[in-house]
């Protein structure tokens, strides 16, 4: 693997991570009844929701 491939893969993973966090926050803001179902998702919303 060359360095460009590694950098591209790392950027792609970072983009996917950011998109997934955004989607979880958005979902739990739209669907209040889902809060409390999965504690890790609640933690993401509470701690990172203001950033997204």
Biopython code that builds the backbone (N, CA, C, O; Angstrom):
import numpy as np
from Bio.PDB.StructureBuilder import StructureBuilder

atoms = [
    (1, "UNK", "N", (0.834, -1.180, 0.000)),
    (1, "UNK", "CA", (0.000, 0.000, 0.000)),
    (1, "UNK", "C", (0.879, 1.243, 0.000)),
    (1, "UNK", "O", (1.821, 1.355, 0.785)),
    (2, "UNK", "N", (0.562, 2.162, -0.880)),
    (2, "UNK", "CA", (1.348, 3.386, -0.878)),
    (2, "UNK", "C", (0.724, 4.428, 0.057)),
    (2, "UNK", "O", (-0.394, 4.261, 0.544)),
    (3, "UNK", "N", (1.460, 5.481, 0.287)),
    (3, "UNK", "CA", (1.044, 6.492, 1.259)),
    (3, "UNK", "C", (-0.251, 7.192, 0.852)),
    (3, "UNK", "O", (-1.083, 7.489, 1.710)),
    (4, "UNK", "N", (-0.437, 7.461, -0.443)),
    (4, "UNK", "CA", (-1.658, 8.121, -0.915)),
    (4, "UNK", "C", (-2.895, 7.271, -0.646)),
    (4, "UNK", "O", (-3.945, 7.795, -0.275)),
    (5, "UNK", "N", (-2.771, 5.974, -0.831)),
    (5, "UNK", "CA", (-3.886, 5.064, -0.575)),
    (5, "UNK", "C", (-4.256, 5.064, 0.900)),
    (5, "UNK", "O", (-5.436, 5.063, 1.251)),
    (6, "UNK", "N", (-3.259, 5.065, 1.748)),
    (6, "UNK", "CA", (-3.496, 5.081, 3.194)),
    (6, "UNK", "C", (-4.163, 6.383, 3.607)),
    (6, "UNK", "O", (-5.110, 6.369, 4.393)),
    (7, "UNK", "N", (-3.681, 7.507, 3.089)),
    (7, "UNK", "CA", (-4.266, 8.811, 3.421)),
    (7, "UNK", "C", (-5.712, 8.880, 2.949)),
    (7, "UNK", "O", (-6.575, 9.367, 3.678)),
    (8, "UNK", "N", (-5.985, 8.403, 1.752)),
    (8, "UNK", "CA", (-7.347, 8.392, 1.220)),
    (8, "UNK", "C", (-8.259, 7.536, 2.082)),
    (8, "UNK", "O", (-9.390, 7.929, 2.368)),
    (9, "UNK", "N", (-7.785, 6.380, 2.494)),
    (9, "UNK", "CA", (-8.587, 5.485, 3.333)),
    (9, "UNK", "C", (-8.873, 6.126, 4.690)),
    (9, "UNK", "O", (-9.983, 6.004, 5.210)),
    (10, "UNK", "N", (-7.897, 6.796, 5.257)),
    (10, "UNK", "CA", (-8.103, 7.450, 6.550)),
    (10, "UNK", "C", (-9.102, 8.600, 6.443)),
    (10, "UNK", "O", (-9.933, 8.781, 7.333)),
    (11, "UNK", "N", (-9.031, 9.371, 5.372)),
    (11, "UNK", "CA", (-9.987, 10.455, 5.161)),
    (11, "UNK", "C", (-11.401, 9.906, 4.994)),
    (11, "UNK", "O", (-12.360, 10.463, 5.528)),
    (12, "UNK", "N", (-11.519, 8.823, 4.259)),
    (12, "UNK", "CA", (-12.832, 8.188, 4.041)),
    (12, "UNK", "C", (-13.424, 7.713, 5.368)),
    (12, "UNK", "O", (-14.610, 7.923, 5.624)),
    (13, "UNK", "N", (-12.622, 7.085, 6.202)),
    (13, "UNK", "CA", (-13.100, 6.616, 7.507)),
    (13, "UNK", "C", (-13.545, 7.781, 8.380)),
    (13, "UNK", "O", (-14.556, 7.686, 9.075)),
    (14, "UNK", "N", (-12.799, 8.873, 8.348)),
    (14, "UNK", "CA", (-13.141, 10.061, 9.123)),
    (14, "UNK", "C", (-14.477, 10.638, 8.661)),
    (14, "UNK", "O", (-15.310, 11.024, 9.482)),
    (15, "UNK", "N", (-14.676, 10.694, 7.356)),
    (15, "UNK", "CA", (-15.940, 11.198, 6.807)),
    (15, "UNK", "C", (-17.109, 10.307, 7.216)),
    (15, "UNK", "O", (-18.169, 10.806, 7.594)),
    (16, "UNK", "N", (-16.921, 9.004, 7.143)),
    (16, "UNK", "CA", (-17.987, 8.072, 7.530)),
    (16, "UNK", "C", (-18.313, 8.190, 9.012)),
    (16, "UNK", "O", (-19.483, 8.160, 9.394)),
    (17, "UNK", "N", (-17.289, 8.324, 9.848)),
    (17, "UNK", "CA", (-17.502, 8.476, 11.287)),
    (17, "UNK", "C", (-18.316, 9.732, 11.567)),
    (17, "UNK", "O", (-19.275, 9.696, 12.337)),
    (18, "UNK", "N", (-17.936, 10.830, 10.949)),
    (18, "UNK", "CA", (-18.652, 12.092, 11.159)),
    (18, "UNK", "C", (-20.096, 11.993, 10.689)),
    (18, "UNK", "O", (-21.009, 12.484, 11.353)),
    (19, "UNK", "N", (-20.296, 11.360, 9.546)),
    (19, "UNK", "CA", (-21.659, 11.219, 9.011)),
    (19, "UNK", "C", (-22.507, 10.339, 9.924)),
    (19, "UNK", "O", (-23.679, 10.636, 10.157)),
    (20, "UNK", "N", (-21.926, 9.264, 10.439)),
    (20, "UNK", "CA", (-22.677, 8.368, 11.308)),
    (20, "UNK", "C", (-23.068, 9.044, 12.611)),
    (20, "UNK", "O", (-24.187, 8.860, 13.090)),
    (21, "UNK", "N", (-22.164, 9.823, 13.191)),
    (21, "UNK", "CA", (-22.481, 10.560, 14.420)),
    (21, "UNK", "C", (-23.606, 11.543, 14.144)),
    (21, "UNK", "O", (-24.549, 11.654, 14.927)),
    (22, "UNK", "N", (-23.506, 12.253, 13.033)),
    (22, "UNK", "CA", (-24.548, 13.216, 12.666)),
    (22, "UNK", "C", (-25.899, 12.521, 12.524)),
    (22, "UNK", "O", (-26.914, 13.031, 12.998)),
    (23, "UNK", "N", (-25.914, 11.364, 11.876)),
    (23, "UNK", "CA", (-27.164, 10.634, 11.663)),
    (23, "UNK", "C", (-27.783, 10.162, 12.973)),
    (23, "UNK", "O", (-29.002, 10.223, 13.134)),
    (24, "UNK", "N", (-26.966, 9.695, 13.909)),
    (24, "UNK", "CA", (-27.482, 9.254, 15.209)),
    (24, "UNK", "C", (-28.090, 10.436, 15.956)),
    (24, "UNK", "O", (-29.181, 10.328, 16.515)),
    (25, "UNK", "N", (-27.388, 11.554, 15.965)),
    (25, "UNK", "CA", (-27.885, 12.749, 16.656)),
    (25, "UNK", "C", (-29.201, 13.209, 16.028)),
    (25, "UNK", "O", (-30.162, 13.506, 16.736)),
    (26, "UNK", "N", (-29.237, 13.264, 14.727)),
    (26, "UNK", "CA", (-30.447, 13.707, 14.029)),
    (26, "UNK", "C", (-31.621, 12.767, 14.306)),
    (26, "UNK", "O", (-32.734, 13.228, 14.560)),
    (27, "UNK", "N", (-31.383, 11.468, 14.260)),
    (27, "UNK", "CA", (-32.435, 10.493, 14.516)),
    (27, "UNK", "C", (-33.005, 10.637, 15.919)),
    (27, "UNK", "O", (-34.223, 10.641, 16.099)),
    (28, "UNK", "N", (-32.134, 10.757, 16.911)),
    (28, "UNK", "CA", (-32.617, 10.854, 18.280)),
    (28, "UNK", "C", (-33.272, 12.201, 18.570)),
    (28, "UNK", "O", (-34.062, 12.307, 19.508)),
    (29, "UNK", "N", (-32.966, 13.215, 17.796)),
    (29, "UNK", "CA", (-33.661, 14.488, 17.944)),
    (29, "UNK", "C", (-35.052, 14.413, 17.338)),
    (29, "UNK", "O", (-35.987, 15.026, 17.853)),
    (30, "UNK", "N", (-35.199, 13.667, 16.248)),
    (30, "UNK", "CA", (-36.504, 13.513, 15.591)),
    (30, "UNK", "C", (-37.404, 12.534, 16.328)),
    (30, "UNK", "O", (-38.616, 12.738, 16.399)),
    (31, "UNK", "N", (-36.830, 11.483, 16.873)),
    (31, "UNK", "CA", (-37.618, 10.397, 17.481)),
    (31, "UNK", "C", (-37.292, 10.289, 18.962)),
    (31, "UNK", "O", (-36.477, 9.464, 19.375)),
    (32, "UNK", "N", (-37.930, 11.120, 19.741)),
    (32, "UNK", "CA", (-37.684, 11.184, 21.190)),
    (32, "UNK", "C", (-37.905, 9.828, 21.874)),
    (32, "UNK", "O", (-37.264, 9.538, 22.885)),
    (33, "UNK", "N", (-38.797, 9.004, 21.339)),
    (33, "UNK", "CA", (-39.098, 7.723, 21.989)),
    (33, "UNK", "C", (-37.925, 6.747, 21.940)),
    (33, "UNK", "O", (-37.932, 5.746, 22.655)),
    (34, "UNK", "N", (-36.926, 7.019, 21.117)),
    (34, "UNK", "CA", (-35.761, 6.140, 21.028)),
    (34, "UNK", "C", (-34.730, 6.413, 22.119)),
    (34, "UNK", "O", (-33.844, 5.592, 22.359)),
    (35, "UNK", "N", (-34.844, 7.548, 22.767)),
    (35, "UNK", "CA", (-33.884, 7.861, 23.830)),
    (35, "UNK", "C", (-34.009, 6.843, 24.951)),
    (35, "UNK", "O", (-35.113, 6.496, 25.370)),
    (36, "UNK", "N", (-32.886, 6.377, 25.422)),
    (36, "UNK", "CA", (-32.861, 5.391, 26.494)),
    (36, "UNK", "C", (-32.797, 3.958, 26.007)),
    (36, "UNK", "O", (-32.573, 3.048, 26.806)),
    (37, "UNK", "N", (-32.990, 3.731, 24.705)),
    (37, "UNK", "CA", (-32.942, 2.374, 24.165)),
    (37, "UNK", "C", (-31.506, 1.871, 24.106)),
    (37, "UNK", "O", (-31.231, 0.722, 24.452)),
    (38, "UNK", "N", (-30.606, 2.716, 23.675)),
    (38, "UNK", "CA", (-29.199, 2.336, 23.564)),
    (38, "UNK", "C", (-28.356, 3.423, 24.231)),
    (38, "UNK", "O", (-28.170, 4.502, 23.669)),
    (39, "UNK", "N", (-27.852, 3.139, 25.422)),
    (39, "UNK", "CA", (-27.144, 4.168, 26.207)),
    (39, "UNK", "C", (-25.985, 4.841, 25.472)),
    (39, "UNK", "O", (-25.745, 6.031, 25.672)),
    (40, "UNK", "N", (-25.264, 4.104, 24.629)),
    (40, "UNK", "CA", (-24.142, 4.709, 23.917)),
    (40, "UNK", "C", (-24.633, 5.789, 22.947)),
    (40, "UNK", "O", (-23.981, 6.822, 22.792)),
    (41, "UNK", "N", (-25.756, 5.562, 22.307)),
    (41, "UNK", "CA", (-26.320, 6.572, 21.408)),
    (41, "UNK", "C", (-26.727, 7.805, 22.199)),
    (41, "UNK", "O", (-26.525, 8.929, 21.739)),
    (42, "UNK", "N", (-27.293, 7.612, 23.374)),
    (42, "UNK", "CA", (-27.656, 8.752, 24.227)),
    (42, "UNK", "C", (-26.413, 9.553, 24.604)),
    (42, "UNK", "O", (-26.441, 10.784, 24.623)),
    (43, "UNK", "N", (-25.342, 8.856, 24.897)),
    (43, "UNK", "CA", (-24.090, 9.516, 25.251)),
    (43, "UNK", "C", (-23.579, 10.360, 24.080)),
    (43, "UNK", "O", (-23.117, 11.485, 24.273)),
    (44, "UNK", "N", (-23.664, 9.819, 22.888)),
    (44, "UNK", "CA", (-23.237, 10.559, 21.695)),
    (44, "UNK", "C", (-24.056, 11.827, 21.544)),
    (44, "UNK", "O", (-23.505, 12.902, 21.307)),
    (45, "UNK", "N", (-25.360, 11.705, 21.680)),
    (45, "UNK", "CA", (-26.238, 12.875, 21.528)),
    (45, "UNK", "C", (-25.938, 13.908, 22.599)),
    (45, "UNK", "O", (-25.848, 15.099, 22.302)),
    (46, "UNK", "N", (-25.784, 13.470, 23.835)),
    (46, "UNK", "CA", (-25.541, 14.405, 24.934)),
    (46, "UNK", "C", (-24.192, 15.111, 24.805)),
    (46, "UNK", "O", (-24.083, 16.302, 25.094)),
    (47, "UNK", "N", (-23.174, 14.382, 24.377)),
    (47, "UNK", "CA", (-21.827, 14.948, 24.349)),
    (47, "UNK", "C", (-21.400, 15.548, 23.019)),
    (47, "UNK", "O", (-20.574, 16.460, 22.990)),
    (48, "UNK", "N", (-21.943, 15.056, 21.933)),
    (48, "UNK", "CA", (-21.504, 15.526, 20.627)),
    (48, "UNK", "C", (-22.595, 16.228, 19.834)),
    (48, "UNK", "O", (-22.322, 16.832, 18.796)),
    (49, "UNK", "N", (-23.793, 16.154, 20.304)),
    (49, "UNK", "CA", (-24.917, 16.736, 19.563)),
    (49, "UNK", "C", (-24.777, 18.203, 19.278)),
    (49, "UNK", "O", (-25.207, 18.666, 18.221)),
    (50, "UNK", "N", (-24.195, 18.944, 20.176)),
    (50, "UNK", "CA", (-24.060, 20.385, 19.969)),
    (50, "UNK", "C", (-23.028, 20.720, 18.909)),
    (50, "UNK", "O", (-23.021, 21.833, 18.384)),
    (51, "UNK", "N", (-22.154, 19.772, 18.587)),
    (51, "UNK", "CA", (-21.115, 20.010, 17.591)),
    (51, "UNK", "C", (-21.655, 19.845, 16.178)),
    (51, "UNK", "O", (-21.247, 20.557, 15.261)),
    (52, "UNK", "N", (-22.572, 18.906, 16.011)),
    (52, "UNK", "CA", (-23.063, 18.549, 14.674)),
    (52, "UNK", "C", (-23.997, 19.577, 14.138)),
    (52, "UNK", "O", (-24.501, 19.432, 13.024)),
]
sb = StructureBuilder()
sb.init_structure("model")
sb.init_model(0)
sb.init_chain("A")
sb.init_seg("    ")
for serial, (resi, resn, name, xyz) in enumerate(atoms, 1):
    if name == "N":
        sb.init_residue(resn, " ", resi, " ")
    sb.init_atom(name, np.array(xyz, "f"), 0.0, 1.0, " ", f" {name:<3s}", serial, name[0])
structure = sb.get_structure()
